[in-house]
Amino acid sequence: MRSLLYIIAIILIIGWAIGTFAYAAGGLIHILLVIAIISLVLGFLRRDTVV
């Protein structure tokens, strides 16, 4: 599950970066960034702490 969140976050960050340079999507770009950050935070919170 953790790797899936990272993949989604990376895809969303790439989409945000492309959209930022293209100026095509407007407010959608910031929504993608927020979703990507939330995915990363959830990934850090849910990671296994097995030593």
PyMOL Python script that loads the backbone (N, CA, C, O; Angstrom):
from pymol import cmd

cmd.read_pdbstr("""\
ATOM      1  N   MET A   1       0.828  -1.193   0.000  1.00  0.00           N
ATOM      2  CA  MET A   1       0.000   0.000   0.000  1.00  0.00           C
ATOM      3  C   MET A   1       0.872   1.256   0.000  1.00  0.00           C
ATOM      4  O   MET A   1       0.538   2.252  -0.641  1.00  0.00           O
ATOM      5  N   ARG A   2       1.974   1.199   0.714  1.00  0.00           N
ATOM      6  CA  ARG A   2       2.847   2.357   0.803  1.00  0.00           C
ATOM      7  C   ARG A   2       3.444   2.699  -0.558  1.00  0.00           C
ATOM      8  O   ARG A   2       3.503   3.872  -0.926  1.00  0.00           O
ATOM      9  N   SER A   3       3.887   1.693  -1.312  1.00  0.00           N
ATOM     10  CA  SER A   3       4.481   1.975  -2.617  1.00  0.00           C
ATOM     11  C   SER A   3       3.435   2.534  -3.578  1.00  0.00           C
ATOM     12  O   SER A   3       3.768   3.347  -4.441  1.00  0.00           O
ATOM     13  N   LEU A   4       2.189   2.116  -3.447  1.00  0.00           N
ATOM     14  CA  LEU A   4       1.125   2.645  -4.292  1.00  0.00           C
ATOM     15  C   LEU A   4       0.916   4.131  -4.010  1.00  0.00           C
ATOM     16  O   LEU A   4       0.717   4.914  -4.938  1.00  0.00           O
ATOM     17  N   LEU A   5       0.958   4.525  -2.739  1.00  0.00           N
ATOM     18  CA  LEU A   5       0.818   5.941  -2.390  1.00  0.00           C
ATOM     19  C   LEU A   5       1.969   6.764  -2.958  1.00  0.00           C
ATOM     20  O   LEU A   5       1.760   7.883  -3.426  1.00  0.00           O
ATOM     21  N   TYR A   6       3.184   6.217  -2.919  1.00  0.00           N
ATOM     22  CA  TYR A   6       4.320   6.938  -3.476  1.00  0.00           C
ATOM     23  C   TYR A   6       4.191   7.090  -4.985  1.00  0.00           C
ATOM     24  O   TYR A   6       4.499   8.151  -5.528  1.00  0.00           O
ATOM     25  N   ILE A   7       3.739   6.043  -5.666  1.00  0.00           N
ATOM     26  CA  ILE A   7       3.554   6.115  -7.118  1.00  0.00           C
ATOM     27  C   ILE A   7       2.511   7.165  -7.464  1.00  0.00           C
ATOM     28  O   ILE A   7       2.709   7.958  -8.385  1.00  0.00           O
ATOM     29  N   ILE A   8       1.404   7.177  -6.736  1.00  0.00           N
ATOM     30  CA  ILE A   8       0.354   8.173  -6.977  1.00  0.00           C
ATOM     31  C   ILE A   8       0.895   9.567  -6.710  1.00  0.00           C
ATOM     32  O   ILE A   8       0.641  10.490  -7.483  1.00  0.00           O
ATOM     33  N   ALA A   9       1.636   9.725  -5.627  1.00  0.00           N
ATOM     34  CA  ALA A   9       2.189  11.040  -5.298  1.00  0.00           C
ATOM     35  C   ALA A   9       3.148  11.521  -6.375  1.00  0.00           C
ATOM     36  O   ALA A   9       3.113  12.693  -6.750  1.00  0.00           O
ATOM     37  N   ILE A  10       3.996  10.649  -6.873  1.00  0.00           N
ATOM     38  CA  ILE A  10       4.947  11.035  -7.918  1.00  0.00           C
ATOM     39  C   ILE A  10       4.223  11.421  -9.194  1.00  0.00           C
ATOM     40  O   ILE A  10       4.576  12.411  -9.834  1.00  0.00           O
ATOM     41  N   ILE A  11       3.210  10.644  -9.570  1.00  0.00           N
ATOM     42  CA  ILE A  11       2.430  10.969 -10.766  1.00  0.00           C
ATOM     43  C   ILE A  11       1.748  12.323 -10.611  1.00  0.00           C
ATOM     44  O   ILE A  11       1.742  13.126 -11.544  1.00  0.00           O
ATOM     45  N   LEU A  12       1.175  12.578  -9.444  1.00  0.00           N
ATOM     46  CA  LEU A  12       0.501  13.857  -9.229  1.00  0.00           C
ATOM     47  C   LEU A  12       1.479  15.030  -9.210  1.00  0.00           C
ATOM     48  O   LEU A  12       1.166  16.105  -9.723  1.00  0.00           O
ATOM     49  N   ILE A  13       2.646  14.837  -8.631  1.00  0.00           N
ATOM     50  CA  ILE A  13       3.645  15.907  -8.614  1.00  0.00           C
ATOM     51  C   ILE A  13       4.131  16.201 -10.029  1.00  0.00           C
ATOM     52  O   ILE A  13       4.319  17.363 -10.389  1.00  0.00           O
ATOM     53  N   ILE A  14       4.338  15.154 -10.837  1.00  0.00           N
ATOM     54  CA  ILE A  14       4.741  15.363 -12.225  1.00  0.00           C
ATOM     55  C   ILE A  14       3.642  16.094 -12.987  1.00  0.00           C
ATOM     56  O   ILE A  14       3.919  17.007 -13.764  1.00  0.00           O
ATOM     57  N   GLY A  15       2.400  15.691 -12.764  1.00  0.00           N
ATOM     58  CA  GLY A  15       1.282  16.373 -13.408  1.00  0.00           C
ATOM     59  C   GLY A  15       1.191  17.824 -12.992  1.00  0.00           C
ATOM     60  O   GLY A  15       0.891  18.692 -13.812  1.00  0.00           O
ATOM     61  N   TRP A  16       1.450  18.097 -11.707  1.00  0.00           N
ATOM     62  CA  TRP A  16       1.434  19.465 -11.223  1.00  0.00           C
ATOM     63  C   TRP A  16       2.537  20.289 -11.870  1.00  0.00           C
ATOM     64  O   TRP A  16       2.311  21.432 -12.268  1.00  0.00           O
ATOM     65  N   ALA A  17       3.727  19.714 -11.976  1.00  0.00           N
ATOM     66  CA  ALA A  17       4.854  20.434 -12.576  1.00  0.00           C
ATOM     67  C   ALA A  17       4.587  20.736 -14.047  1.00  0.00           C
ATOM     68  O   ALA A  17       4.865  21.841 -14.514  1.00  0.00           O
ATOM     69  N   ILE A  18       4.055  19.768 -14.775  1.00  0.00           N
ATOM     70  CA  ILE A  18       3.735  19.981 -16.188  1.00  0.00           C
ATOM     71  C   ILE A  18       2.663  21.058 -16.321  1.00  0.00           C
ATOM     72  O   ILE A  18       2.768  21.945 -17.168  1.00  0.00           O
ATOM     73  N   GLY A  19       1.655  20.980 -15.500  1.00  0.00           N
ATOM     74  CA  GLY A  19       0.585  21.962 -15.549  1.00  0.00           C
ATOM     75  C   GLY A  19       1.031  23.360 -15.182  1.00  0.00           C
ATOM     76  O   GLY A  19       0.529  24.344 -15.727  1.00  0.00           O
ATOM     77  N   THR A  20       1.986  23.450 -14.245  1.00  0.00           N
ATOM     78  CA  THR A  20       2.499  24.753 -13.848  1.00  0.00           C
ATOM     79  C   THR A  20       3.205  25.430 -15.014  1.00  0.00           C
ATOM     80  O   THR A  20       3.050  26.634 -15.219  1.00  0.00           O
ATOM     81  N   PHE A  21       3.969  24.675 -15.770  1.00  0.00           N
ATOM     82  CA  PHE A  21       4.700  25.258 -16.885  1.00  0.00           C
ATOM     83  C   PHE A  21       3.808  25.473 -18.099  1.00  0.00           C
ATOM     84  O   PHE A  21       4.114  26.317 -18.941  1.00  0.00           O
ATOM     85  N   ALA A  22       2.730  24.740 -18.206  1.00  0.00           N
ATOM     86  CA  ALA A  22       1.861  24.859 -19.382  1.00  0.00           C
ATOM     87  C   ALA A  22       0.765  25.914 -19.186  1.00  0.00           C
ATOM     88  O   ALA A  22       0.211  26.400 -20.172  1.00  0.00           O
ATOM     89  N   TYR A  23       0.441  26.276 -17.953  1.00  0.00           N
ATOM     90  CA  TYR A  23      -0.614  27.248 -17.633  1.00  0.00           C
ATOM     91  C   TYR A  23      -1.965  26.837 -18.210  1.00  0.00           C
ATOM     92  O   TYR A  23      -2.770  27.697 -18.566  1.00  0.00           O
ATOM     93  N   ALA A  24      -2.219  25.550 -18.304  1.00  0.00           N
ATOM     94  CA  ALA A  24      -3.420  25.102 -18.992  1.00  0.00           C
ATOM     95  C   ALA A  24      -4.561  24.759 -18.038  1.00  0.00           C
ATOM     96  O   ALA A  24      -5.725  24.928 -18.402  1.00  0.00           O
ATOM     97  N   ALA A  25      -4.266  24.286 -16.839  1.00  0.00           N
ATOM     98  CA  ALA A  25      -5.304  23.713 -15.999  1.00  0.00           C
ATOM     99  C   ALA A  25      -5.801  24.648 -14.894  1.00  0.00           C
ATOM    100  O   ALA A  25      -6.794  24.330 -14.239  1.00  0.00           O
ATOM    101  N   GLY A  26      -5.162  25.760 -14.672  1.00  0.00           N
ATOM    102  CA  GLY A  26      -5.628  26.705 -13.663  1.00  0.00           C
ATOM    103  C   GLY A  26      -5.557  26.151 -12.249  1.00  0.00           C
ATOM    104  O   GLY A  26      -4.496  25.714 -11.803  1.00  0.00           O
ATOM    105  N   GLY A  27      -6.695  26.166 -11.533  1.00  0.00           N
ATOM    106  CA  GLY A  27      -6.744  25.738 -10.142  1.00  0.00           C
ATOM    107  C   GLY A  27      -6.552  24.247  -9.938  1.00  0.00           C
ATOM    108  O   GLY A  27      -6.229  23.811  -8.833  1.00  0.00           O
ATOM    109  N   LEU A  28      -6.745  23.458 -10.986  1.00  0.00           N
ATOM    110  CA  LEU A  28      -6.583  22.007 -10.885  1.00  0.00           C
ATOM    111  C   LEU A  28      -5.156  21.634 -10.497  1.00  0.00           C
ATOM    112  O   LEU A  28      -4.934  20.622  -9.833  1.00  0.00           O
ATOM    113  N   ILE A  29      -4.205  22.439 -10.905  1.00  0.00           N
ATOM    114  CA  ILE A  29      -2.801  22.168 -10.612  1.00  0.00           C
ATOM    115  C   ILE A  29      -2.558  22.177  -9.105  1.00  0.00           C
ATOM    116  O   ILE A  29      -1.847  21.317  -8.585  1.00  0.00           O
ATOM    117  N   HIS A  30      -3.134  23.125  -8.417  1.00  0.00           N
ATOM    118  CA  HIS A  30      -2.931  23.222  -6.978  1.00  0.00           C
ATOM    119  C   HIS A  30      -3.640  22.079  -6.249  1.00  0.00           C
ATOM    120  O   HIS A  30      -3.158  21.606  -5.220  1.00  0.00           O
ATOM    121  N   ILE A  31      -4.767  21.642  -6.772  1.00  0.00           N
ATOM    122  CA  ILE A  31      -5.458  20.490  -6.193  1.00  0.00           C
ATOM    123  C   ILE A  31      -4.588  19.242  -6.328  1.00  0.00           C
ATOM    124  O   ILE A  31      -4.506  18.442  -5.396  1.00  0.00           O
ATOM    125  N   LEU A  32      -3.933  19.068  -7.487  1.00  0.00           N
ATOM    126  CA  LEU A  32      -3.036  17.930  -7.678  1.00  0.00           C
ATOM    127  C   LEU A  32      -1.884  17.971  -6.682  1.00  0.00           C
ATOM    128  O   LEU A  32      -1.498  16.937  -6.137  1.00  0.00           O
ATOM    129  N   LEU A  33      -1.337  19.151  -6.444  1.00  0.00           N
ATOM    130  CA  LEU A  33      -0.241  19.283  -5.488  1.00  0.00           C
ATOM    131  C   LEU A  33      -0.692  18.932  -4.076  1.00  0.00           C
ATOM    132  O   LEU A  33       0.025  18.240  -3.353  1.00  0.00           O
ATOM    133  N   VAL A  34      -1.848  19.390  -3.682  1.00  0.00           N
ATOM    134  CA  VAL A  34      -2.373  19.093  -2.343  1.00  0.00           C
ATOM    135  C   VAL A  34      -2.604  17.594  -2.187  1.00  0.00           C
ATOM    136  O   VAL A  34      -2.260  17.022  -1.153  1.00  0.00           O
ATOM    137  N   ILE A  35      -3.180  16.953  -3.198  1.00  0.00           N
ATOM    138  CA  ILE A  35      -3.420  15.506  -3.138  1.00  0.00           C
ATOM    139  C   ILE A  35      -2.095  14.752  -3.059  1.00  0.00           C
ATOM    140  O   ILE A  35      -1.987  13.768  -2.328  1.00  0.00           O
ATOM    141  N   ALA A  36      -1.090  15.203  -3.804  1.00  0.00           N
ATOM    142  CA  ALA A  36       0.215  14.552  -3.759  1.00  0.00           C
ATOM    143  C   ALA A  36       0.844  14.677  -2.378  1.00  0.00           C
ATOM    144  O   ALA A  36       1.413  13.711  -1.869  1.00  0.00           O
ATOM    145  N   ILE A  37       0.751  15.845  -1.770  1.00  0.00           N
ATOM    146  CA  ILE A  37       1.325  16.041  -0.441  1.00  0.00           C
ATOM    147  C   ILE A  37       0.590  15.184   0.590  1.00  0.00           C
ATOM    148  O   ILE A  37       1.214  14.597   1.474  1.00  0.00           O
ATOM    149  N   ILE A  38      -0.730  15.116   0.473  1.00  0.00           N
ATOM    150  CA  ILE A  38      -1.503  14.274   1.389  1.00  0.00           C
ATOM    151  C   ILE A  38      -1.099  12.816   1.239  1.00  0.00           C
ATOM    152  O   ILE A  38      -0.977  12.101   2.234  1.00  0.00           O
ATOM    153  N   SER A  39      -0.890  12.367   0.000  1.00  0.00           N
ATOM    154  CA  SER A  39      -0.469  10.980  -0.233  1.00  0.00           C
ATOM    155  C   SER A  39       0.889  10.712   0.401  1.00  0.00           C
ATOM    156  O   SER A  39       1.096   9.653   0.994  1.00  0.00           O
ATOM    157  N   LEU A  40       1.811  11.654   0.284  1.00  0.00           N
ATOM    158  CA  LEU A  40       3.126  11.465   0.902  1.00  0.00           C
ATOM    159  C   LEU A  40       3.024  11.422   2.420  1.00  0.00           C
ATOM    160  O   LEU A  40       3.672  10.597   3.064  1.00  0.00           O
ATOM    161  N   VAL A  41       2.224  12.299   2.988  1.00  0.00           N
ATOM    162  CA  VAL A  41       2.059  12.315   4.449  1.00  0.00           C
ATOM    163  C   VAL A  41       1.439  11.006   4.927  1.00  0.00           C
ATOM    164  O   VAL A  41       1.887  10.431   5.919  1.00  0.00           O
ATOM    165  N   LEU A  42       0.415  10.535   4.229  1.00  0.00           N
ATOM    166  CA  LEU A  42      -0.197   9.260   4.603  1.00  0.00           C
ATOM    167  C   LEU A  42       0.793   8.118   4.473  1.00  0.00           C
ATOM    168  O   LEU A  42       0.786   7.194   5.287  1.00  0.00           O
ATOM    169  N   GLY A  43       1.642   8.173   3.458  1.00  0.00           N
ATOM    170  CA  GLY A  43       2.669   7.139   3.295  1.00  0.00           C
ATOM    171  C   GLY A  43       3.644   7.130   4.456  1.00  0.00           C
ATOM    172  O   GLY A  43       4.029   6.062   4.933  1.00  0.00           O
ATOM    173  N   PHE A  44       4.051   8.317   4.921  1.00  0.00           N
ATOM    174  CA  PHE A  44       4.953   8.381   6.065  1.00  0.00           C
ATOM    175  C   PHE A  44       4.274   7.933   7.344  1.00  0.00           C
ATOM    176  O   PHE A  44       4.903   7.282   8.179  1.00  0.00           O
ATOM    177  N   LEU A  45       3.011   8.265   7.516  1.00  0.00           N
ATOM    178  CA  LEU A  45       2.297   7.886   8.734  1.00  0.00           C
ATOM    179  C   LEU A  45       1.992   6.394   8.786  1.00  0.00           C
ATOM    180  O   LEU A  45       1.947   5.808   9.867  1.00  0.00           O
ATOM    181  N   ARG A  46       1.787   5.786   7.645  1.00  0.00           N
ATOM    182  CA  ARG A  46       1.389   4.373   7.613  1.00  0.00           C
ATOM    183  C   ARG A  46       2.540   3.408   7.384  1.00  0.00           C
ATOM    184  O   ARG A  46       2.324   2.198   7.319  1.00  0.00           O
ATOM    185  N   ARG A  47       3.760   3.920   7.261  1.00  0.00           N
ATOM    186  CA  ARG A  47       4.868   3.014   6.971  1.00  0.00           C
ATOM    187  C   ARG A  47       5.130   2.084   8.138  1.00  0.00           C
ATOM    188  O   ARG A  47       4.840   2.396   9.292  1.00  0.00           O
ATOM    189  N   ASP A  48       5.686   0.939   7.802  1.00  0.00           N
ATOM    190  CA  ASP A  48       5.976  -0.049   8.843  1.00  0.00           C
ATOM    191  C   ASP A  48       7.184   0.394   9.646  1.00  0.00           C
ATOM    192  O   ASP A  48       8.156   0.905   9.089  1.00  0.00           O
ATOM    193  N   THR A  49       7.121   0.199  10.951  1.00  0.00           N
ATOM    194  CA  THR A  49       8.223   0.588  11.830  1.00  0.00           C
ATOM    195  C   THR A  49       8.920  -0.647  12.372  1.00  0.00           C
ATOM    196  O   THR A  49       9.353  -0.661  13.525  1.00  0.00           O
ATOM    197  N   VAL A  50       9.032  -1.685  11.551  1.00  0.00           N
ATOM    198  CA  VAL A  50       9.684  -2.917  11.966  1.00  0.00           C
ATOM    199  C   VAL A  50      11.186  -2.697  11.973  1.00  0.00           C
ATOM    200  O   VAL A  50      11.748  -2.222  10.986  1.00  0.00           O
ATOM    201  N   VAL A  51      11.856  -3.042  13.094  1.00  0.00           N
ATOM    202  CA  VAL A  51      13.288  -2.833  13.217  1.00  0.00           C
ATOM    203  C   VAL A  51      14.004  -4.144  12.972  1.00  0.00           C
ATOM    204  O   VAL A  51      15.233  -4.196  13.027  1.00  0.00           O
TER     205      VAL A  51
END
""", "prot")
cmd.dss("prot")
cmd.show_as("cartoon", "prot")
cmd.util.cbc("prot")
cmd.orient("prot")
